[in-house]
Amino acid sequence: RFQAARAQGGGPASPRASFAPLSPRGVEAQDDDTTVENGRARPRRTWREEPAKPAVKPGSVVMRRLAADEGSWVLHHTAPLVQQWSMLIAAVLLVEAFVLPLGIAFTPGDWLYLLWRALADFALWLDIGVQFFVQRQSKELGTLSLGEVIGAYMRQELLLDILSVADVASLALGDGSGTFERESLSLLGEDSNEEACYYALLRFHTLLRFSRLSRLYRSIESIELVHTWVMQLMHSSATLLKSSVVVVFAVHVMGCAWSTMAMCGAKEYCWYEYYRLEKPGDDSIYAAGSPRAIYMCSLYWAIFTLTGIGYGDVVPVSPMEYLVVSTCMFCSALTWAWVVANIVSIVAMSGKGQTVHLLTLDCVNQVTQGMLAKDETRMGQRLREYFTKLQNLRDDGAIGTLIDKLSPALKMEVVYKVHGHWLHQVWWMKMVPEESEFMVELVRSLEANLHTPNEMIPNRAQLGIVRQGLCVHGGRLLSKGSVFGDDMLLDSEALRKPWATLALTYLHITVLEKLVFQAVLAKHPEAQPYVRKAHVMFVVMRGIQKKAEKIKRQRQKDTLNHALTLDFKVKQGANN
């Protein structure tokens, strides 16, 4: 601080003169009066307490903002109160997605619709007020204070929220007082009312209120039930669901916009009257001025316009209808292109592995073409079945790729969740601490193999885990999740069990070779004492077992020899 003051040119002559001395307790000294000490006049100093400062790390923007927010009214978007309010607004918008376009097109005057309109607008206006106190995340500043939250909301979302609720159409077409006669909307058969059509079309600006859904989703997704459901939903399923919702909503909005032209247009300029004249039939289907018939025909027009089919039987007949049709075609083209792109991406992602599999089967057909007819059928069938089963091995590789991208702590948790069922079956692996990264790298070193039925797997120094299928090892029938070859830890072949493995069905196993195990162990010194201790215990147990078997065989041999000797002596005595 002293060097900075000197650099600015206005600092004191010395660092001692720039700051008041501090007592050991952190209390600042203050010159109050003078006193005489040793014949010299010195200022008398008294001590005053400095106000306590928050214990924040200097230069930490986030901590300073958090300290500034103490006692403020700022609410985080994951707070329970904010989440409950977001769910209420989301429910209102869900109903509005169906009711609002219909209300703009047909302007119902019953009390139930008017009550809903008042309640929905009141809730959305109240939501604007709530957003002034909801915390927003900033990449530059981190957590914001109350003033910064209000400023951020006013700059980013306030104008859009107000436009989505305010009656802009009445302000634009009213008499200056902000009112407009809604009863001027004419039905079919009456004179044209272009002003009423403009008013109805301008009211579609209230669809901007659905832009709040992204903000509401950020708050609602942290709820445990919603978060669990979203995480369990596959990406392809979520994309198809989102595309379907967008298509249904777009068709509904376009149908209501097209219905607006039938409700406020004149008889000789209305597409619906032209449609009725072109297709005479039952009056119950094309009833004059029937909102149900108009909406049904409008949905039909919206669907073939959105999908680009364009039958051409429902056409515009007035300049305003041409304007509405042009706008709807432009928006529907963008919407349908986005939906098709989503579907194509899902098909391409899901069919990548299938494409590789089909190319492999084509190679199988080329290999078997030169064989005899009987051999070609038998060998081709076996090869196709083998490569079909081999697809499961490729799917297991995705788990390993996922584990590589995780943090160290999360890697260990995922490894024990996915592979814990067989790790706990190997007794000497349970001696290694679970927090060791040795287990993670050991699991990543597993190699997947696929064996055909009746195939004999020779005895090797390797650990095997059955993933799918049935096999016989050492007189035991092993199925999914079973482990064999846990004595691969031993160096002496005499101490290992000399058992081979017979595959009864297509057998998918993952193996851990001893050389790979030793290479991984060399990289992790923290796990070596535990493995060495397990190795010594294993050697002692197998050594005792081996010695006991040897003693048992020797006793059986001695017993047999003794019996033969007695029998020989008895026979010799009988001969004598």
C-alpha positions as CSV (number, residue, x, y, z in Angstrom):
1,R,0.0,0.0,0.0
2,F,2.9,2.4,0.8
3,Q,4.5,1.7,-2.6
4,A,1.3,2.3,-4.4
5,A,0.8,5.6,-2.6
6,R,4.3,6.7,-3.4
7,A,3.8,5.7,-7.1
8,Q,0.7,8.0,-7.2
9,G,2.8,10.9,-6.1
10,G,0.8,12.0,-3.1
11,G,2.0,9.5,-0.5
12,P,3.6,10.2,2.8
13,A,7.3,10.5,3.3
14,S,7.7,7.2,5.2
15,P,5.6,4.1,5.7
16,R,5.5,4.9,9.5
17,A,3.8,8.2,8.9
18,S,1.2,6.8,6.5
19,F,-0.7,4.6,8.9
20,A,-1.7,4.7,12.5
21,P,0.0,2.0,14.7
22,L,-2.1,-1.0,15.7
23,S,-2.2,-2.6,19.1
24,P,-1.7,-6.4,19.4
25,R,-5.4,-6.7,19.6
26,G,-5.9,-5.0,16.3
27,V,-7.1,-1.7,17.8
28,E,-6.1,1.5,16.0
29,A,-4.2,4.2,17.9
30,Q,-5.6,7.7,17.8
31,D,-3.8,11.0,18.8
32,D,-5.9,12.6,21.4
33,D,-3.6,15.0,23.4
34,T,0.0,15.6,24.2
35,T,2.1,14.5,27.2
36,V,5.7,15.1,28.4
37,E,8.0,12.1,28.5
38,N,11.7,12.4,29.3
39,G,11.6,16.1,28.6
40,R,10.0,15.7,25.2
41,A,6.5,16.4,24.2
42,R,4.8,13.4,22.8
43,P,1.2,13.0,21.6
44,R,-1.1,11.0,24.0
45,R,-2.6,8.0,22.3
46,T,-5.9,6.5,23.1
47,W,-7.3,3.3,21.6
48,R,-10.6,2.8,19.8
49,E,-12.1,-0.4,18.5
50,E,-12.4,-0.8,14.8
51,P,-15.6,-2.2,13.4
52,A,-15.5,-5.9,12.7
53,K,-14.9,-6.9,9.1
54,P,-16.3,-10.0,7.4
55,A,-13.8,-12.8,7.1
56,V,-13.7,-13.0,3.3
57,K,-10.8,-13.7,1.1
58,P,-9.4,-10.6,-0.5
59,G,-10.0,-10.5,-4.2
60,S,-12.7,-13.2,-4.1
61,V,-15.6,-11.7,-6.1
62,V,-18.0,-14.5,-5.2
63,M,-17.3,-14.1,-1.5
64,R,-17.7,-10.4,-1.6
65,R,-21.1,-10.8,-3.3
66,L,-22.1,-13.4,-0.7
67,A,-21.2,-11.0,2.1
68,A,-23.1,-8.2,0.4
69,D,-26.2,-10.4,0.2
70,E,-26.4,-11.1,3.9
71,G,-29.8,-10.1,5.1
72,S,-31.1,-9.3,1.6
73,W,-34.3,-10.4,0.0
74,V,-32.6,-12.3,-2.8
75,L,-33.9,-15.9,-3.2
76,H,-32.1,-18.7,-5.1
77,H,-33.9,-20.3,-8.0
78,T,-33.6,-23.7,-6.2
79,A,-35.2,-22.5,-3.0
80,P,-38.4,-24.5,-2.1
81,L,-40.5,-21.4,-2.2
82,V,-39.3,-20.4,-5.7
83,Q,-39.7,-24.0,-6.9
84,Q,-43.3,-24.2,-5.7
85,W,-44.0,-20.8,-7.4
86,S,-42.3,-22.0,-10.6
87,M,-44.5,-25.2,-10.6
88,L,-47.6,-23.0,-10.3
89,I,-46.6,-20.8,-13.2
90,A,-45.7,-23.8,-15.3
91,A,-49.2,-25.3,-14.6
92,V,-50.8,-21.9,-15.7
93,L,-48.7,-21.9,-18.9
94,L,-49.7,-25.5,-19.6
95,V,-53.4,-24.6,-19.5
96,E,-52.6,-21.4,-21.4
97,A,-51.0,-23.4,-24.3
98,F,-54.5,-24.7,-25.1
99,V,-56.8,-22.0,-23.9
100,L,-54.9,-18.8,-25.1
101,P,-54.9,-19.4,-28.9
102,L,-58.6,-20.5,-28.8
103,G,-59.5,-17.4,-26.8
104,I,-57.8,-15.2,-29.4
105,A,-59.5,-16.9,-32.3
106,F,-63.0,-17.3,-31.0
107,T,-63.2,-14.7,-28.2
108,P,-65.6,-16.6,-25.9
109,G,-67.7,-14.4,-23.6
110,D,-68.7,-16.9,-20.9
111,W,-67.8,-16.2,-17.3
112,L,-65.5,-19.2,-16.9
113,Y,-63.2,-18.1,-19.6
114,L,-63.2,-14.5,-18.4
115,L,-62.4,-15.7,-14.9
116,W,-59.5,-17.8,-16.1
117,R,-58.2,-14.9,-18.2
118,A,-58.1,-12.7,-15.2
119,L,-56.5,-15.2,-12.9
120,A,-53.8,-16.2,-15.5
121,D,-52.9,-12.6,-16.2
122,F,-52.8,-11.8,-12.5
123,A,-50.4,-14.7,-11.9
124,L,-48.1,-13.7,-14.7
125,W,-48.0,-10.1,-13.5
126,L,-47.2,-11.3,-10.1
127,D,-44.5,-13.5,-11.5
128,I,-42.9,-10.4,-13.0
129,G,-42.7,-9.0,-9.5
130,V,-41.2,-12.2,-8.1
131,Q,-38.4,-12.2,-10.6
132,F,-37.0,-9.0,-9.1
133,F,-35.9,-11.1,-6.1
134,V,-34.8,-14.4,-7.7
135,Q,-31.0,-14.9,-7.9
136,R,-29.3,-15.0,-11.3
137,Q,-26.0,-16.6,-12.0
138,S,-23.4,-14.5,-13.7
139,K,-20.2,-15.9,-15.2
140,E,-18.3,-12.7,-14.5
141,L,-19.7,-11.7,-11.1
142,G,-20.9,-15.0,-9.6
143,T,-23.7,-14.5,-7.1
144,L,-25.4,-11.1,-7.5
145,S,-26.7,-8.7,-4.9
146,L,-30.3,-7.4,-4.8
147,G,-29.5,-4.4,-6.9
148,E,-27.6,-6.4,-9.5
149,V,-30.4,-9.0,-9.6
150,I,-33.0,-6.2,-10.4
151,G,-30.7,-4.7,-13.0
152,A,-30.0,-8.0,-14.7
153,Y,-33.7,-8.8,-14.9
154,M,-34.6,-5.4,-16.3
155,R,-31.9,-5.7,-19.0
156,Q,-32.6,-9.3,-20.0
157,E,-36.2,-10.4,-19.5
158,L,-38.4,-7.6,-18.1
159,L,-39.5,-6.2,-21.5
160,L,-40.3,-9.6,-22.9
161,D,-42.4,-10.5,-19.9
162,I,-44.4,-7.3,-20.0
163,L,-45.1,-7.6,-23.7
164,S,-46.4,-11.2,-23.1
165,V,-49.0,-10.0,-20.6
166,A,-49.9,-6.4,-21.6
167,D,-52.7,-5.8,-24.0
168,V,-50.6,-4.2,-26.7
169,A,-53.3,-4.7,-29.3
170,S,-55.8,-2.4,-27.4
171,L,-53.0,0.2,-27.0
172,A,-52.2,0.1,-30.7
173,L,-55.7,0.1,-32.1
174,G,-57.6,1.8,-29.2
175,D,-59.0,5.3,-29.0
176,G,-56.1,6.6,-27.0
177,S,-57.5,5.5,-23.7
178,G,-56.1,2.0,-24.1
179,T,-59.4,0.3,-24.7
180,F,-60.9,-1.5,-27.7
181,E,-64.4,-2.7,-28.4
182,R,-64.1,-6.5,-28.5
183,E,-67.7,-6.8,-29.5
184,S,-66.8,-5.3,-32.8
185,L,-65.5,-8.7,-33.9
186,S,-68.0,-9.7,-36.5
187,L,-69.1,-13.3,-37.2
188,L,-69.6,-14.9,-40.6
189,G,-72.2,-13.3,-42.8
190,E,-71.7,-9.8,-41.5
191,D,-69.7,-6.9,-43.0
192,S,-65.9,-7.0,-43.0
193,N,-64.2,-5.7,-40.0
194,E,-60.5,-5.3,-40.8
195,E,-59.8,-3.5,-37.6
196,A,-61.1,-6.4,-35.6
197,C,-58.9,-8.8,-37.6
198,Y,-55.9,-6.7,-36.9
199,Y,-56.8,-6.7,-33.2
200,A,-57.1,-10.4,-33.1
201,L,-53.8,-11.0,-34.9
202,L,-52.0,-8.6,-32.7
203,R,-53.1,-10.4,-29.7
204,F,-51.0,-13.4,-30.7
205,H,-48.0,-11.5,-29.2
206,T,-49.1,-12.9,-25.9
207,L,-47.6,-16.2,-26.9
208,L,-44.3,-14.7,-25.8
209,R,-45.2,-15.7,-22.3
210,F,-44.2,-19.2,-23.1
211,S,-40.6,-18.0,-23.3
212,R,-40.6,-18.3,-19.5
213,L,-40.6,-22.1,-19.8
214,S,-36.8,-22.2,-20.0
215,R,-36.5,-20.1,-16.8
216,L,-39.0,-22.2,-15.0
217,Y,-37.3,-25.4,-16.1
218,R,-34.0,-24.4,-14.5
219,S,-35.9,-24.0,-11.2
220,I,-38.1,-27.1,-11.4
221,E,-35.4,-29.5,-12.6
222,S,-33.6,-29.4,-9.2
223,I,-36.7,-31.1,-7.6
224,E,-35.7,-34.6,-6.7
225,L,-38.6,-36.3,-8.4
226,V,-38.3,-34.2,-11.6
227,H,-34.5,-34.6,-11.7
228,T,-34.8,-38.4,-11.3
229,W,-37.3,-38.6,-14.2
230,V,-35.2,-36.4,-16.5
231,M,-32.0,-38.3,-15.8
232,Q,-33.7,-41.7,-16.6
233,L,-35.0,-40.3,-19.9
234,M,-32.9,-41.3,-22.8
235,H,-31.6,-38.5,-25.1
236,S,-33.5,-39.9,-28.1
237,S,-36.7,-40.2,-26.1
238,A,-36.4,-36.7,-24.8
239,T,-35.7,-35.3,-28.3
240,L,-38.8,-37.1,-29.7
241,L,-40.9,-35.9,-26.9
242,K,-39.8,-32.3,-27.3
243,S,-40.3,-32.5,-31.1
244,S,-43.8,-33.9,-30.7
245,V,-44.8,-31.2,-28.2
246,V,-43.5,-28.5,-30.5
247,V,-45.4,-29.9,-33.5
248,V,-48.7,-30.2,-31.6
249,F,-48.4,-26.7,-30.2
250,A,-47.4,-25.3,-33.6
251,V,-50.4,-27.0,-35.3
252,H,-52.7,-25.7,-32.6
253,V,-51.5,-22.1,-32.9
254,M,-51.6,-22.1,-36.7
255,G,-55.1,-23.5,-36.7
256,C,-56.3,-20.8,-34.3
257,A,-54.6,-18.1,-36.4
258,W,-56.4,-19.5,-39.5
259,S,-59.7,-19.7,-37.5
260,T,-59.3,-16.0,-36.7
261,M,-59.6,-15.2,-40.4
262,A,-62.9,-17.1,-40.5
263,M,-64.3,-15.4,-37.4
264,C,-63.6,-11.8,-38.2
265,G,-63.6,-11.8,-42.0
266,A,-66.6,-10.9,-44.3
267,K,-68.7,-13.5,-46.0
268,E,-67.4,-12.8,-49.5
269,Y,-63.7,-12.7,-48.4
270,C,-63.6,-15.6,-46.0
271,W,-61.8,-18.8,-46.8
272,Y,-64.3,-20.8,-44.8
273,E,-67.3,-19.7,-46.9
274,Y,-65.3,-20.4,-50.1
275,Y,-64.5,-23.9,-48.7
276,R,-68.2,-24.5,-48.0
277,L,-69.1,-23.5,-51.5
278,E,-66.4,-25.7,-53.1
279,K,-67.4,-28.7,-51.0
280,P,-71.2,-28.8,-50.6
281,G,-72.4,-31.5,-48.3
282,D,-73.8,-32.0,-44.9
283,D,-74.5,-28.7,-43.2
284,S,-73.5,-30.3,-39.8
285,I,-69.9,-30.6,-41.1
286,Y,-69.6,-27.2,-42.7
287,A,-72.1,-25.2,-40.5
288,A,-72.0,-21.5,-41.0
289,G,-70.3,-19.7,-38.1
290,S,-69.7,-22.9,-36.2
291,P,-66.5,-22.6,-34.1
292,R,-66.1,-26.4,-33.9
293,A,-66.3,-26.8,-37.7
294,I,-64.0,-23.9,-38.3
295,Y,-61.4,-25.2,-35.8
296,M,-61.6,-28.7,-37.4
297,C,-61.0,-27.3,-40.9
298,S,-58.2,-25.0,-39.6
299,L,-56.4,-27.9,-37.9
300,Y,-56.6,-29.8,-41.2
301,W,-55.1,-26.8,-43.0
302,A,-52.4,-26.4,-40.4
303,I,-51.3,-30.0,-40.5
304,F,-50.8,-30.2,-44.3
305,T,-49.2,-26.7,-44.3
306,L,-46.7,-27.7,-41.5
307,T,-45.8,-31.0,-43.1
308,G,-45.5,-29.4,-46.6
309,I,-48.1,-31.6,-48.2
310,G,-50.4,-28.8,-49.4
311,Y,-53.5,-30.4,-50.8
312,G,-54.8,-27.0,-52.0
313,D,-58.4,-27.4,-51.1
314,V,-58.2,-24.7,-48.3
315,V,-56.8,-21.5,-49.8
316,P,-56.7,-17.8,-48.9
317,V,-59.1,-15.5,-50.6
318,S,-58.3,-12.1,-49.2
319,P,-55.1,-10.0,-48.8
320,M,-55.0,-10.4,-45.1
321,E,-55.4,-14.2,-45.4
322,Y,-52.5,-14.2,-47.8
323,L,-50.4,-12.4,-45.3
324,V,-51.4,-14.9,-42.5
325,V,-50.7,-17.8,-44.8
326,S,-47.3,-16.5,-45.8
327,T,-46.3,-16.0,-42.2
328,C,-47.5,-19.4,-41.1
329,M,-45.7,-21.1,-44.0
330,F,-42.4,-19.4,-43.1
331,C,-42.7,-20.4,-39.4
332,S,-43.9,-23.9,-40.2
333,A,-41.0,-24.5,-42.6
334,L,-38.5,-23.6,-39.9
335,T,-40.3,-25.8,-37.3
336,W,-40.6,-28.8,-39.6
337,A,-37.0,-28.5,-40.7
338,W,-36.0,-28.5,-37.0
339,V,-38.1,-31.6,-36.3
340,V,-36.8,-33.5,-39.3
341,A,-33.2,-32.7,-38.3
342,N,-33.9,-34.1,-34.8
343,I,-35.4,-37.3,-36.2
344,V,-32.5,-37.7,-38.6
345,S,-29.9,-37.2,-35.9
346,I,-31.6,-39.8,-33.7
347,V,-31.7,-42.3,-36.5
348,A,-28.1,-41.7,-37.4
349,M,-26.9,-42.1,-33.8
350,S,-28.9,-45.2,-33.1
351,G,-28.1,-46.8,-36.4
352,K,-24.3,-46.4,-36.3
353,G,-23.6,-49.7,-34.5
354,Q,-26.2,-51.4,-36.6
355,T,-24.5,-50.2,-39.8
356,V,-21.2,-51.7,-38.6
357,H,-22.9,-55.0,-37.8
358,L,-24.5,-55.2,-41.2
359,L,-21.2,-54.5,-43.0
360,T,-19.7,-57.3,-41.0
361,L,-22.4,-59.7,-42.0
362,D,-21.8,-58.7,-45.7
363,C,-18.1,-59.8,-45.2
364,V,-19.4,-63.1,-43.7
365,N,-21.4,-63.7,-46.9
366,Q,-18.4,-63.0,-49.1
367,V,-16.3,-65.5,-47.1
368,T,-18.8,-68.3,-47.2
369,Q,-19.6,-67.9,-50.9
370,G,-16.7,-70.2,-52.0
371,M,-17.8,-73.1,-49.8
372,L,-20.0,-76.0,-50.6
373,A,-23.8,-75.5,-50.2
374,K,-24.1,-77.6,-47.1
375,D,-20.9,-76.1,-45.4
376,E,-21.9,-72.6,-46.5
377,T,-25.2,-72.8,-44.8
378,R,-23.8,-74.2,-41.6
379,M,-20.7,-72.0,-41.4
380,G,-22.6,-68.9,-42.4
381,Q,-25.2,-69.5,-39.7
382,R,-22.5,-69.9,-37.0
383,L,-20.6,-66.9,-38.1
384,R,-23.7,-64.7,-38.2
385,E,-24.8,-65.8,-34.8
386,Y,-21.3,-65.2,-33.4
387,F,-21.1,-61.6,-34.7
388,T,-24.6,-60.9,-33.5
389,K,-23.6,-61.9,-30.0
390,L,-20.4,-59.9,-30.4
391,Q,-22.4,-56.7,-30.4
392,N,-22.8,-56.9,-26.6
393,L,-19.0,-56.6,-26.2
394,R,-19.1,-53.3,-28.2
395,D,-21.8,-52.0,-25.9
396,D,-19.7,-52.7,-22.8
397,G,-17.0,-50.4,-24.2
398,A,-19.3,-47.4,-23.7
399,I,-19.1,-47.9,-19.9
400,G,-15.4,-47.7,-19.9
401,T,-15.4,-44.6,-22.0
402,L,-17.8,-43.0,-19.6
403,I,-15.7,-43.9,-16.6
404,D,-12.6,-42.3,-18.1
405,K,-14.4,-38.9,-18.2
406,L,-15.4,-38.9,-14.5
407,S,-13.6,-37.3,-11.6
408,P,-11.4,-39.6,-9.4
409,A,-13.9,-39.9,-6.5
410,L,-16.9,-40.5,-8.9
411,K,-14.9,-43.1,-10.8
412,M,-14.5,-45.2,-7.7
413,E,-18.2,-44.9,-6.8
414,V,-19.3,-45.9,-10.3
415,V,-16.8,-48.8,-10.5
416,Y,-18.2,-50.3,-7.3
417,K,-21.8,-49.8,-8.4
418,V,-21.2,-51.5,-11.8
419,H,-18.6,-54.1,-10.9
420,G,-19.1,-54.5,-7.1
421,H,-21.1,-57.7,-7.5
422,W,-18.0,-59.6,-8.6
423,L,-15.3,-57.6,-6.9
424,H,-16.6,-58.7,-3.5
425,Q,-16.5,-62.4,-4.6
426,V,-12.6,-62.3,-4.9
427,W,-11.6,-62.4,-1.2
428,W,-8.1,-60.9,-1.7
429,M,-9.5,-57.9,-3.6
430,K,-11.6,-57.0,-0.6
431,M,-8.4,-56.3,1.3
432,V,-7.5,-53.4,-0.9
433,P,-9.2,-50.1,0.3
434,E,-12.1,-49.0,-1.9
435,E,-10.7,-45.4,-2.1
436,S,-7.6,-46.6,-4.0
437,E,-7.4,-45.8,-7.7
438,F,-5.9,-49.2,-8.2
439,M,-9.3,-50.8,-8.4
440,V,-10.5,-48.3,-11.0
441,E,-7.5,-49.0,-13.3
442,L,-7.8,-52.7,-12.7
443,V,-11.4,-52.7,-13.9
444,R,-10.5,-50.6,-16.9
445,S,-7.8,-53.2,-17.8
446,L,-10.4,-56.0,-18.2
447,E,-10.6,-57.6,-21.6
448,A,-13.8,-58.9,-23.1
449,N,-13.9,-62.3,-24.8
450,L,-16.7,-64.3,-26.5
451,H,-16.6,-68.1,-26.7
452,T,-18.8,-70.4,-28.7
453,P,-20.7,-73.4,-27.3
454,N,-18.7,-76.5,-26.5
455,E,-15.4,-74.5,-26.7
456,M,-12.8,-75.5,-24.2
457,I,-11.0,-72.6,-22.5
458,P,-7.5,-73.7,-21.3
459,N,-6.3,-73.1,-17.8
460,R,-4.3,-69.8,-17.7
461,A,-3.1,-67.4,-15.0
462,Q,-6.1,-65.1,-15.4
463,L,-9.2,-64.0,-13.5
464,G,-12.5,-64.6,-15.4
465,I,-15.9,-63.0,-14.8
466,V,-18.9,-64.4,-16.5
467,R,-21.0,-61.7,-18.1
468,Q,-23.5,-63.8,-20.1
469,G,-23.9,-67.5,-20.7
470,L,-23.2,-70.8,-18.9
471,C,-20.0,-72.7,-18.4
472,V,-18.5,-75.5,-16.3
473,H,-15.3,-74.9,-14.3
474,G,-13.9,-77.4,-11.8
475,G,-17.2,-79.4,-11.7
476,R,-19.2,-76.3,-10.9
477,L,-21.9,-74.7,-13.2
478,L,-21.2,-71.0,-13.5
479,S,-23.7,-68.4,-14.7
480,K,-23.9,-64.6,-14.9
481,G,-21.9,-62.8,-12.2
482,S,-19.7,-65.8,-11.3
483,V,-15.9,-65.6,-10.9
484,F,-13.3,-68.2,-11.5
485,G,-9.5,-68.2,-11.6
486,D,-9.0,-66.1,-8.4
487,D,-5.8,-68.1,-7.8
488,M,-4.1,-66.2,-10.6
489,L,-2.4,-64.3,-7.8
490,L,-0.1,-67.3,-7.2
491,D,3.2,-67.6,-9.1
492,S,3.6,-71.4,-8.8
493,E,1.5,-73.4,-11.2
494,A,1.7,-76.3,-8.7
495,L,-0.4,-74.3,-6.3
496,R,-3.0,-73.2,-8.8
497,K,-6.0,-75.4,-9.7
498,P,-5.4,-77.2,-13.0
499,W,-9.0,-76.8,-14.2
500,A,-10.1,-75.9,-17.7
501,T,-13.4,-74.2,-18.5
502,L,-16.1,-75.6,-20.9
503,A,-18.6,-73.2,-22.5
504,L,-22.1,-74.6,-22.6
505,T,-23.6,-71.7,-24.5
506,Y,-22.3,-68.5,-26.1
507,L,-20.1,-67.3,-23.2
508,H,-19.3,-63.7,-22.7
509,I,-16.5,-63.3,-20.1
510,T,-14.1,-60.5,-19.1
511,V,-10.6,-61.6,-18.1
512,L,-7.7,-60.0,-16.3
513,E,-4.4,-61.4,-17.3
514,K,-1.7,-61.8,-14.7
515,L,0.8,-59.7,-16.6
516,V,-1.7,-56.9,-16.9
517,F,-2.4,-57.2,-13.2
518,Q,1.2,-56.9,-12.3
519,A,1.7,-53.9,-14.5
520,V,-1.2,-52.1,-12.9
521,L,0.0,-53.0,-9.4
522,A,3.4,-51.5,-10.1
523,K,1.8,-48.1,-10.8
524,H,0.0,-48.0,-7.4
525,P,2.4,-48.5,-4.5
526,E,-0.4,-47.8,-2.0
527,A,-2.1,-51.1,-2.9
528,Q,1.1,-53.3,-3.0
529,P,1.2,-54.0,0.8
530,Y,-2.4,-55.3,0.8
531,V,-1.8,-57.5,-2.3
532,R,1.5,-58.8,-0.9
533,K,-0.2,-59.8,2.3
534,A,-3.0,-61.5,0.4
535,H,-0.4,-63.3,-1.7
536,V,1.4,-64.6,1.4
537,M,-1.9,-65.8,2.9
538,F,-2.9,-67.5,-0.4
539,V,0.5,-69.2,-0.6
540,V,0.3,-70.5,3.0
541,M,-3.3,-71.7,2.5
542,R,-2.6,-73.5,-0.7
543,G,0.7,-74.8,0.6
544,I,-1.0,-76.3,3.6
545,Q,-3.8,-77.7,1.4
546,K,-1.2,-79.1,-1.0
547,K,0.8,-80.7,1.9
548,A,-2.4,-82.1,3.4
549,E,-3.4,-83.7,0.1
550,K,0.1,-85.1,-0.3
551,I,0.0,-86.6,3.2
552,K,-3.5,-88.0,2.5
553,R,-2.3,-89.6,-0.7
554,Q,0.8,-91.0,1.0
555,R,-1.4,-92.5,3.8
556,Q,-3.8,-94.0,1.2
557,K,-0.8,-95.5,-0.6
558,D,0.7,-96.8,2.6
559,T,-2.7,-98.3,3.6
560,L,-3.0,-100.0,0.2
561,N,0.6,-101.3,0.4
562,H,-0.1,-102.7,3.9
563,A,-3.3,-104.4,2.7
564,L,-1.5,-105.9,-0.3
565,T,1.3,-107.1,2.0
566,L,-1.1,-108.8,4.4
567,D,-2.9,-110.4,1.5
568,F,0.3,-111.7,0.0
569,K,1.3,-113.1,3.4
570,V,-2.0,-114.8,3.9
571,K,-1.9,-116.4,0.4
572,Q,1.7,-117.5,1.0
573,G,0.7,-119.1,4.3
574,A,-2.1,-120.9,2.7
575,N,0.1,-122.3,0.0
576,N,2.6,-123.5,2.5
